């Protein structure tokens, strides 16, 4: 399982900093779904889990794709979205 806590600069809960009401992970999850990668947001945390039978090389590929999408969103360079 991969869990990534995202910084929530806007703050979903009225004080900033994330939490269950944050939507910080939503944009990344939507971008991943467009690439047929199923990830789940829970507040400002993004979760991705491979099955125990998944080839480790595929898991690393998924992590690389998550990193790519996080980099794009963080840079604000998502014009193609």
Protein Blocks (a to p, Z undefined) as FASTA:
>chain_A
ZZdddddfkopnonghiajkbcklmmmmmmmmmnopacddehjaccddddfklcfklmmm
mmmmmmmmmmmmmnopamkZZ
